[in-house]
Amino acid sequence: MAPTQTTASADTDAFVTVRDAAPGVRVVTLNRPDSLNAMTVELTAQLGLVLDQIEQDRDCRCVVLTGAGRAFCAGLDLNGYGDEALDDDLGRPLAALARQRDLAALTSKLHRLPQPVIAAVNGPAAGGGFALVCASDIRICSTTARFGVSFIRAGFSACDLGVSWLLPRLVGASRAHELMLTGRIFDAPEAKEIGLILEIVKDADLITVALAKAAEIALNPPASVALTKQGMWLALEIPSLEAAIELENRQQVITGLTSDRHEATAAFLEKRAPRYEHR
């Protein structure tokens, strides 16, 4: 997939951009910097389209998700989401439900991607932006990152966009409950202390560090990476050790029979870079 800018239509700005940063690595950037990358109907639609395209891209091995400017994503744009006409078409209750489903679908799309997603959090990540962080597979942030569930402080439930499922699994139920019930903002050091993020780096180094982690992932066969991502998240839902082991058994058999498994072994023994065919 060549470097692209994806737009909802030819006469709109690109609210989400995609570029090739390295072989097999795509950097997806939320691109409303003047609004702290707050989510509108256009940004939501464009991000959903980009994720759909990446899901089908067999050449893509890893995704880095970040924001333009000084923020990752401030959440829903409280100045207007931009789909007011939907209320006239569907009526307010059904329009609100359709809007909610479109936003929440981004969480599902991030999880469904066969490629791991590294959130490179370059500033505030609140509300819907925080949900995107939680839905990613690896989280790295800059020293200026700030986090907050925030839905509850806008008058809604804190249980939104999958956060009620994701956050307790990332940081534990007790910490998740406190963060969700207060809606308070917390900084990068606290996020690292509670296990939400992997690493804190200088702002200028954030993308470089995220890309280095993506390159580490790309050293492994793509099918093995995809099944590992799927298996790790499924293991959080599986009720018993025996059931998890049976899933692992099937993953091992499938990956062991791929051509790329033999290439990985050969490259290791020959001390060279692997040449995967994703088959």
LUMSEKE-367265 format. One record per residue (C-alpha): residue number from 1; residue in three letters; x, z, y. Coordinates in nm, 3 decimals, decimal comma, always signed. Layout:
<num = NUM; residu = ALA; X = X; Z = Z; Y = Y>
...
This chain:
<num = 1; residu = MET; X = +0,000; Z = +0,000; Y = +0,000>
<num = 2; residu = ALA; X = +0,161; Z = -0,112; Y = +0,325>
<num = 3; residu = PRO; X = +0,171; Z = +0,108; Y = +0,637>
<num = 4; residu = THR; X = -0,178; Z = +0,097; Y = +0,785>
<num = 5; residu = GLN; X = -0,403; Z = +0,233; Y = +1,050>
<num = 6; residu = THR; X = -0,757; Z = +0,284; Y = +0,925>
<num = 7; residu = THR; X = -1,045; Z = +0,268; Y = +1,171>
<num = 8; residu = ALA; X = -1,418; Z = +0,299; Y = +1,133>
<num = 9; residu = SER; X = -1,464; Z = -0,029; Y = +1,319>
<num = 10; residu = ALA; X = -1,253; Z = -0,282; Y = +1,501>
<num = 11; residu = ASP; X = -1,339; Z = -0,146; Y = +1,848>
<num = 12; residu = THR; X = -1,266; Z = +0,221; Y = +1,786>
<num = 13; residu = ASP; X = -0,942; Z = +0,413; Y = +1,805>
<num = 14; residu = ALA; X = -0,772; Z = +0,517; Y = +1,483>
<num = 15; residu = PHE; X = -0,863; Z = +0,882; Y = +1,433>
<num = 16; residu = VAL; X = -0,671; Z = +0,888; Y = +1,104>
<num = 17; residu = THR; X = -0,346; Z = +0,700; Y = +1,049>
<num = 18; residu = VAL; X = -0,148; Z = +0,630; Y = +0,733>
<num = 19; residu = ARG; X = +0,217; Z = +0,536; Y = +0,703>
<num = 20; residu = ASP; X = +0,469; Z = +0,489; Y = +0,426>
<num = 21; residu = ALA; X = +0,733; Z = +0,755; Y = +0,481>
<num = 22; residu = ALA; X = +0,926; Z = +0,692; Y = +0,159>
<num = 23; residu = PRO; X = +0,865; Z = +0,496; Y = -0,162>
<num = 24; residu = GLY; X = +0,535; Z = +0,624; Y = -0,299>
<num = 25; residu = VAL; X = +0,482; Z = +0,882; Y = -0,024>
<num = 26; residu = ARG; X = +0,203; Z = +0,841; Y = +0,232>
<num = 27; residu = VAL; X = +0,178; Z = +1,049; Y = +0,549>
<num = 28; residu = VAL; X = -0,186; Z = +1,087; Y = +0,656>
<num = 29; residu = THR; X = -0,220; Z = +1,207; Y = +1,015>
<num = 30; residu = LEU; X = -0,533; Z = +1,335; Y = +1,185>
<num = 31; residu = ASN; X = -0,514; Z = +1,163; Y = +1,521>
<num = 32; residu = ARG; X = -0,723; Z = +1,320; Y = +1,798>
<num = 33; residu = PRO; X = -0,439; Z = +1,514; Y = +1,962>
<num = 34; residu = ASP; X = -0,619; Z = +1,566; Y = +2,295>
<num = 35; residu = SER; X = -0,895; Z = +1,750; Y = +2,106>
<num = 36; residu = LEU; X = -0,662; Z = +1,939; Y = +1,868>
<num = 37; residu = ASN; X = -0,772; Z = +1,690; Y = +1,600>
<num = 38; residu = ALA; X = -1,120; Z = +1,842; Y = +1,595>
<num = 39; residu = MET; X = -1,353; Z = +1,682; Y = +1,342>
<num = 40; residu = THR; X = -1,611; Z = +1,426; Y = +1,456>
<num = 41; residu = VAL; X = -1,823; Z = +1,188; Y = +1,254>
<num = 42; residu = GLU; X = -1,562; Z = +0,914; Y = +1,309>
<num = 43; residu = LEU; X = -1,265; Z = +1,125; Y = +1,201>
<num = 44; residu = THR; X = -1,455; Z = +1,255; Y = +0,897>
<num = 45; residu = ALA; X = -1,557; Z = +0,904; Y = +0,790>
<num = 46; residu = GLN; X = -1,208; Z = +0,763; Y = +0,841>
<num = 47; residu = LEU; X = -1,040; Z = +1,046; Y = +0,651>
<num = 48; residu = GLY; X = -1,287; Z = +1,002; Y = +0,365>
<num = 49; residu = LEU; X = -1,213; Z = +0,628; Y = +0,354>
<num = 50; residu = VAL; X = -0,837; Z = +0,686; Y = +0,355>
<num = 51; residu = LEU; X = -0,863; Z = +0,936; Y = +0,068>
<num = 52; residu = ASP; X = -1,079; Z = +0,692; Y = -0,131>
<num = 53; residu = GLN; X = -0,817; Z = +0,420; Y = -0,081>
<num = 54; residu = ILE; X = -0,531; Z = +0,648; Y = -0,182>
<num = 55; residu = GLU; X = -0,716; Z = +0,758; Y = -0,496>
<num = 56; residu = GLN; X = -0,709; Z = +0,397; Y = -0,616>
<num = 57; residu = ASP; X = -0,348; Z = +0,331; Y = -0,506>
<num = 58; residu = ARG; X = -0,129; Z = +0,344; Y = -0,817>
<num = 59; residu = ASP; X = +0,184; Z = +0,306; Y = -0,605>
<num = 60; residu = CYS; X = +0,115; Z = +0,627; Y = -0,412>
<num = 61; residu = ARG; X = +0,282; Z = +0,929; Y = -0,571>
<num = 62; residu = CYS; X = +0,229; Z = +1,205; Y = -0,314>
<num = 63; residu = VAL; X = +0,043; Z = +1,260; Y = +0,015>
<num = 64; residu = VAL; X = +0,155; Z = +1,458; Y = +0,319>
<num = 65; residu = LEU; X = -0,140; Z = +1,561; Y = +0,538>
<num = 66; residu = THR; X = -0,068; Z = +1,665; Y = +0,897>
<num = 67; residu = GLY; X = -0,201; Z = +1,650; Y = +1,253>
<num = 68; residu = ALA; X = -0,091; Z = +1,464; Y = +1,564>
<num = 69; residu = GLY; X = +0,024; Z = +1,663; Y = +1,865>
<num = 70; residu = ARG; X = +0,027; Z = +2,041; Y = +1,872>
<num = 71; residu = ALA; X = -0,246; Z = +2,114; Y = +1,617>
<num = 72; residu = PHE; X = -0,328; Z = +2,047; Y = +1,254>
<num = 73; residu = CYS; X = -0,707; Z = +2,054; Y = +1,299>
<num = 74; residu = ALA; X = -0,919; Z = +2,288; Y = +1,510>
<num = 75; residu = GLY; X = -1,225; Z = +2,236; Y = +1,291>
<num = 76; residu = LEU; X = -1,559; Z = +2,090; Y = +1,392>
<num = 77; residu = ASP; X = -1,569; Z = +1,951; Y = +1,746>
<num = 78; residu = LEU; X = -1,805; Z = +2,193; Y = +1,920>
<num = 79; residu = ASN; X = -1,837; Z = +1,952; Y = +2,214>
<num = 80; residu = GLY; X = -2,029; Z = +1,717; Y = +1,985>
<num = 81; residu = TYR; X = -1,993; Z = +1,582; Y = +1,634>
<num = 82; residu = GLY; X = -2,112; Z = +1,239; Y = +1,746>
<num = 83; residu = ASP; X = -2,400; Z = +1,161; Y = +1,513>
<num = 84; residu = GLU; X = -2,695; Z = +1,284; Y = +1,717>
<num = 85; residu = ALA; X = -2,896; Z = +0,972; Y = +1,631>
<num = 86; residu = LEU; X = -2,907; Z = +1,096; Y = +1,272>
<num = 87; residu = ASP; X = -3,145; Z = +1,373; Y = +1,383>
<num = 88; residu = ASP; X = -3,392; Z = +1,108; Y = +1,501>
<num = 89; residu = ASP; X = -3,357; Z = +0,908; Y = +1,180>
<num = 90; residu = LEU; X = -3,383; Z = +1,189; Y = +0,926>
<num = 91; residu = GLY; X = -3,517; Z = +1,488; Y = +1,115>
<num = 92; residu = ARG; X = -3,300; Z = +1,785; Y = +1,204>
<num = 93; residu = PRO; X = -3,295; Z = +1,968; Y = +0,865>
<num = 94; residu = LEU; X = -3,208; Z = +1,661; Y = +0,654>
<num = 95; residu = ALA; X = -2,962; Z = +1,533; Y = +0,915>
<num = 96; residu = ALA; X = -2,785; Z = +1,869; Y = +0,909>
<num = 97; residu = LEU; X = -2,768; Z = +1,857; Y = +0,529>
<num = 98; residu = ALA; X = -2,628; Z = +1,501; Y = +0,531>
<num = 99; residu = ARG; X = -2,367; Z = +1,603; Y = +0,789>
<num = 100; residu = GLN; X = -2,272; Z = +1,909; Y = +0,587>
<num = 101; residu = ARG; X = -2,232; Z = +1,705; Y = +0,270>
<num = 102; residu = ASP; X = -2,009; Z = +1,450; Y = +0,445>
<num = 103; residu = LEU; X = -1,779; Z = +1,724; Y = +0,571>
<num = 104; residu = ALA; X = -1,770; Z = +1,913; Y = +0,241>
<num = 105; residu = ALA; X = -1,695; Z = +1,590; Y = +0,052>
<num = 106; residu = LEU; X = -1,346; Z = +1,592; Y = +0,208>
<num = 107; residu = THR; X = -1,261; Z = +1,903; Y = +0,007>
<num = 108; residu = SER; X = -1,377; Z = +1,736; Y = -0,315>
<num = 109; residu = LYS; X = -1,189; Z = +1,416; Y = -0,233>
<num = 110; residu = LEU; X = -0,862; Z = +1,606; Y = -0,180>
<num = 111; residu = HIS; X = -0,910; Z = +1,776; Y = -0,516>
<num = 112; residu = ARG; X = -1,002; Z = +1,454; Y = -0,693>
<num = 113; residu = LEU; X = -0,691; Z = +1,270; Y = -0,578>
<num = 114; residu = PRO; X = -0,452; Z = +1,218; Y = -0,870>
<num = 115; residu = GLN; X = -0,168; Z = +1,256; Y = -0,618>
<num = 116; residu = PRO; X = -0,063; Z = +1,603; Y = -0,500>
<num = 117; residu = VAL; X = -0,136; Z = +1,674; Y = -0,134>
<num = 118; residu = ILE; X = +0,115; Z = +1,866; Y = +0,079>
<num = 119; residu = ALA; X = -0,042; Z = +2,012; Y = +0,393>
<num = 120; residu = ALA; X = +0,220; Z = +2,008; Y = +0,670>
<num = 121; residu = VAL; X = +0,050; Z = +2,248; Y = +0,910>
<num = 122; residu = ASN; X = +0,194; Z = +2,182; Y = +1,254>
<num = 123; residu = GLY; X = -0,023; Z = +2,416; Y = +1,463>
<num = 124; residu = PRO; X = -0,373; Z = +2,569; Y = +1,462>
<num = 125; residu = ALA; X = -0,581; Z = +2,511; Y = +1,148>
<num = 126; residu = ALA; X = -0,926; Z = +2,661; Y = +1,189>
<num = 127; residu = GLY; X = -1,269; Z = +2,611; Y = +1,037>
<num = 128; residu = GLY; X = -1,281; Z = +2,269; Y = +0,876>
<num = 129; residu = GLY; X = -0,908; Z = +2,229; Y = +0,937>
<num = 130; residu = PHE; X = -0,847; Z = +2,551; Y = +0,747>
<num = 131; residu = ALA; X = -1,059; Z = +2,413; Y = +0,461>
<num = 132; residu = LEU; X = -0,836; Z = +2,105; Y = +0,444>
<num = 133; residu = VAL; X = -0,532; Z = +2,334; Y = +0,423>
<num = 134; residu = CYS; X = -0,687; Z = +2,535; Y = +0,139>
<num = 135; residu = ALA; X = -0,790; Z = +2,217; Y = -0,047>
<num = 136; residu = SER; X = -0,432; Z = +2,087; Y = -0,048>
<num = 137; residu = ASP; X = -0,200; Z = +2,156; Y = -0,340>
<num = 138; residu = ILE; X = +0,108; Z = +2,277; Y = -0,149>
<num = 139; residu = ARG; X = +0,110; Z = +2,423; Y = +0,203>
<num = 140; residu = ILE; X = +0,409; Z = +2,426; Y = +0,438>
<num = 141; residu = CYS; X = +0,375; Z = +2,526; Y = +0,802>
<num = 142; residu = SER; X = +0,565; Z = +2,537; Y = +1,129>
<num = 143; residu = THR; X = +0,632; Z = +2,854; Y = +1,325>
<num = 144; residu = THR; X = +0,347; Z = +2,764; Y = +1,562>
<num = 145; residu = ALA; X = +0,083; Z = +2,743; Y = +1,288>
<num = 146; residu = ARG; X = -0,222; Z = +2,963; Y = +1,321>
<num = 147; residu = PHE; X = -0,504; Z = +2,997; Y = +1,071>
<num = 148; residu = GLY; X = -0,865; Z = +3,113; Y = +1,078>
<num = 149; residu = VAL; X = -1,180; Z = +3,071; Y = +0,872>
<num = 150; residu = SER; X = -1,367; Z = +3,064; Y = +1,206>
<num = 151; residu = PHE; X = -1,705; Z = +2,939; Y = +1,076>
<num = 152; residu = ILE; X = -1,847; Z = +3,290; Y = +1,108>
<num = 153; residu = ARG; X = -1,735; Z = +3,322; Y = +1,470>
<num = 154; residu = ALA; X = -1,927; Z = +3,007; Y = +1,555>
<num = 155; residu = GLY; X = -2,242; Z = +3,168; Y = +1,417>
<num = 156; residu = PHE; X = -2,241; Z = +3,014; Y = +1,070>
<num = 157; residu = SER; X = -2,159; Z = +3,155; Y = +0,727>
<num = 158; residu = ALA; X = -1,790; Z = +3,182; Y = +0,646>
<num = 159; residu = CYS; X = -1,874; Z = +3,025; Y = +0,309>
<num = 160; residu = ASP; X = -1,822; Z = +2,659; Y = +0,397>
<num = 161; residu = LEU; X = -1,645; Z = +2,343; Y = +0,280>
<num = 162; residu = GLY; X = -1,529; Z = +2,508; Y = -0,041>
<num = 163; residu = VAL; X = -1,342; Z = +2,795; Y = +0,127>
<num = 164; residu = SER; X = -1,541; Z = +3,063; Y = -0,057>
<num = 165; residu = TRP; X = -1,407; Z = +2,921; Y = -0,387>
<num = 166; residu = LEU; X = -1,058; Z = +2,820; Y = -0,276>
<num = 167; residu = LEU; X = -0,938; Z = +3,108; Y = -0,060>
<num = 168; residu = PRO; X = -0,990; Z = +3,391; Y = -0,314>
<num = 169; residu = ARG; X = -0,796; Z = +3,186; Y = -0,571>
<num = 170; residu = LEU; X = -0,510; Z = +3,134; Y = -0,327>
<num = 171; residu = VAL; X = -0,473; Z = +3,483; Y = -0,178>
<num = 172; residu = GLY; X = -0,692; Z = +3,711; Y = -0,393>
<num = 173; residu = ALA; X = -1,047; Z = +3,832; Y = -0,342>
<num = 174; residu = SER; X = -0,972; Z = +4,136; Y = -0,126>
<num = 175; residu = ARG; X = -0,767; Z = +3,948; Y = +0,134>
<num = 176; residu = ALA; X = -1,005; Z = +3,653; Y = +0,129>
<num = 177; residu = HIS; X = -1,305; Z = +3,877; Y = +0,192>
<num = 178; residu = GLU; X = -1,139; Z = +4,039; Y = +0,494>
<num = 179; residu = LEU; X = -1,036; Z = +3,704; Y = +0,644>
<num = 180; residu = MET; X = -1,379; Z = +3,552; Y = +0,588>
<num = 181; residu = LEU; X = -1,581; Z = +3,849; Y = +0,714>
<num = 182; residu = THR; X = -1,375; Z = +3,891; Y = +1,033>
<num = 183; residu = GLY; X = -1,296; Z = +3,527; Y = +1,103>
<num = 184; residu = ARG; X = -0,982; Z = +3,648; Y = +1,277>
<num = 185; residu = ILE; X = -0,685; Z = +3,427; Y = +1,357>
<num = 186; residu = PHE; X = -0,365; Z = +3,502; Y = +1,165>
<num = 187; residu = ASP; X = -0,016; Z = +3,364; Y = +1,211>
<num = 188; residu = ALA; X = +0,239; Z = +3,189; Y = +0,993>
<num = 189; residu = PRO; X = +0,429; Z = +3,502; Y = +0,879>
<num = 190; residu = GLU; X = +0,107; Z = +3,665; Y = +0,760>
<num = 191; residu = ALA; X = +0,002; Z = +3,343; Y = +0,587>
<num = 192; residu = LYS; X = +0,330; Z = +3,344; Y = +0,396>
<num = 193; residu = GLU; X = +0,305; Z = +3,715; Y = +0,318>
<num = 194; residu = ILE; X = -0,035; Z = +3,676; Y = +0,154>
<num = 195; residu = GLY; X = +0,073; Z = +3,368; Y = -0,041>
<num = 196; residu = LEU; X = -0,133; Z = +3,106; Y = +0,141>
<num = 197; residu = ILE; X = +0,170; Z = +2,897; Y = +0,235>
<num = 198; residu = LEU; X = +0,495; Z = +2,818; Y = +0,059>
<num = 199; residu = GLU; X = +0,737; Z = +2,805; Y = +0,351>
<num = 200; residu = ILE; X = +0,767; Z = +2,840; Y = +0,730>
<num = 201; residu = VAL; X = +0,999; Z = +2,599; Y = +0,908>
<num = 202; residu = LYS; X = +1,081; Z = +2,497; Y = +1,264>
<num = 203; residu = ASP; X = +0,836; Z = +2,255; Y = +1,421>
<num = 204; residu = ALA; X = +1,097; Z = +1,980; Y = +1,438>
<num = 205; residu = ASP; X = +1,177; Z = +2,017; Y = +1,066>
<num = 206; residu = LEU; X = +0,822; Z = +2,030; Y = +0,930>
<num = 207; residu = ILE; X = +0,772; Z = +1,668; Y = +0,823>
<num = 208; residu = THR; X = +1,128; Z = +1,642; Y = +0,694>
<num = 209; residu = VAL; X = +1,078; Z = +1,946; Y = +0,471>
<num = 210; residu = ALA; X = +0,738; Z = +1,822; Y = +0,352>
<num = 211; residu = LEU; X = +0,882; Z = +1,481; Y = +0,268>
<num = 212; residu = ALA; X = +1,168; Z = +1,641; Y = +0,078>
<num = 213; residu = LYS; X = +0,915; Z = +1,831; Y = -0,134>
<num = 214; residu = ALA; X = +0,720; Z = +1,507; Y = -0,188>
<num = 215; residu = ALA; X = +1,042; Z = +1,337; Y = -0,303>
<num = 216; residu = GLU; X = +1,096; Z = +1,617; Y = -0,557>
<num = 217; residu = ILE; X = +0,748; Z = +1,555; Y = -0,696>
<num = 218; residu = ALA; X = +0,812; Z = +1,179; Y = -0,710>
<num = 219; residu = LEU; X = +1,103; Z = +1,240; Y = -0,948>
<num = 220; residu = ASN; X = +0,844; Z = +1,310; Y = -1,218>
<num = 221; residu = PRO; X = +0,625; Z = +1,053; Y = -1,399>
<num = 222; residu = PRO; X = +0,306; Z = +0,983; Y = -1,201>
<num = 223; residu = ALA; X = +0,068; Z = +1,038; Y = -1,494>
<num = 224; residu = SER; X = +0,238; Z = +1,369; Y = -1,574>
<num = 225; residu = VAL; X = +0,199; Z = +1,478; Y = -1,211>
<num = 226; residu = ALA; X = -0,166; Z = +1,373; Y = -1,196>
<num = 227; residu = LEU; X = -0,259; Z = +1,554; Y = -1,517>
<num = 228; residu = THR; X = -0,062; Z = +1,863; Y = -1,411>
<num = 229; residu = LYS; X = -0,250; Z = +1,877; Y = -1,080>
<num = 230; residu = GLN; X = -0,580; Z = +1,841; Y = -1,260>
<num = 231; residu = GLY; X = -0,487; Z = +2,095; Y = -1,525>
<num = 232; residu = MET; X = -0,370; Z = +2,360; Y = -1,278>
<num = 233; residu = TRP; X = -0,696; Z = +2,351; Y = -1,083>
<num = 234; residu = LEU; X = -0,909; Z = +2,338; Y = -1,398>
<num = 235; residu = ALA; X = -0,724; Z = +2,642; Y = -1,534>
<num = 236; residu = LEU; X = -0,866; Z = +2,844; Y = -1,245>
<num = 237; residu = GLU; X = -1,214; Z = +2,774; Y = -1,381>
<num = 238; residu = ILE; X = -1,147; Z = +2,798; Y = -1,756>
<num = 239; residu = PRO; X = -1,275; Z = +3,132; Y = -1,889>
<num = 240; residu = SER; X = -1,024; Z = +3,193; Y = -2,168>
<num = 241; residu = LEU; X = -0,658; Z = +3,146; Y = -2,258>
<num = 242; residu = GLU; X = -0,750; Z = +2,957; Y = -2,575>
<num = 243; residu = ALA; X = -0,957; Z = +2,703; Y = -2,382>
<num = 244; residu = ALA; X = -0,671; Z = +2,650; Y = -2,136>
<num = 245; residu = ILE; X = -0,424; Z = +2,599; Y = -2,420>
<num = 246; residu = GLU; X = -0,649; Z = +2,338; Y = -2,580>
<num = 247; residu = LEU; X = -0,658; Z = +2,147; Y = -2,249>
<num = 248; residu = GLU; X = -0,280; Z = +2,174; Y = -2,226>
<num = 249; residu = ASN; X = -0,244; Z = +2,044; Y = -2,581>
<num = 250; residu = ARG; X = -0,432; Z = +1,728; Y = -2,492>
<num = 251; residu = GLN; X = -0,229; Z = +1,679; Y = -2,176>
<num = 252; residu = GLN; X = +0,095; Z = +1,708; Y = -2,370>
<num = 253; residu = VAL; X = -0,012; Z = +1,451; Y = -2,629>
<num = 254; residu = ILE; X = -0,129; Z = +1,202; Y = -2,365>
<num = 255; residu = THR; X = +0,180; Z = +1,230; Y = -2,146>
<num = 256; residu = GLY; X = +0,411; Z = +1,230; Y = -2,447>
<num = 257; residu = LEU; X = +0,281; Z = +0,889; Y = -2,551>
<num = 258; residu = THR; X = +0,337; Z = +0,720; Y = -2,214>
<num = 259; residu = SER; X = +0,623; Z = +0,479; Y = -2,147>
<num = 260; residu = ASP; X = +0,721; Z = +0,686; Y = -1,846>
<num = 261; residu = ARG; X = +0,788; Z = +0,991; Y = -2,065>
<num = 262; residu = HIS; X = +1,055; Z = +0,795; Y = -2,253>
<num = 263; residu = GLU; X = +1,198; Z = +0,670; Y = -1,922>
<num = 264; residu = ALA; X = +1,212; Z = +1,026; Y = -1,787>
<num = 265; residu = THR; X = +1,407; Z = +1,141; Y = -2,092>
<num = 266; residu = ALA; X = +1,643; Z = +0,843; Y = -2,076>
<num = 267; residu = ALA; X = +1,708; Z = +0,889; Y = -1,704>
<num = 268; residu = PHE; X = +1,786; Z = +1,258; Y = -1,759>
<num = 269; residu = LEU; X = +2,030; Z = +1,189; Y = -2,042>
<num = 270; residu = GLU; X = +2,194; Z = +0,900; Y = -1,855>
<num = 271; residu = LYS; X = +2,210; Z = +1,099; Y = -1,529>
<num = 272; residu = ARG; X = +2,037; Z = +0,828; Y = -1,323>
<num = 273; residu = ALA; X = +1,724; Z = +0,793; Y = -1,114>
<num = 274; residu = PRO; X = +1,413; Z = +0,718; Y = -1,323>
<num = 275; residu = ARG; X = +1,229; Z = +0,386; Y = -1,292>
<num = 276; residu = TYR; X = +0,865; Z = +0,461; Y = -1,364>
<num = 277; residu = GLU; X = +0,597; Z = +0,202; Y = -1,438>
<num = 278; residu = HIS; X = +0,297; Z = +0,438; Y = -1,429>
<num = 279; residu = ARG; X = +0,194; Z = +0,348; Y = -1,782>
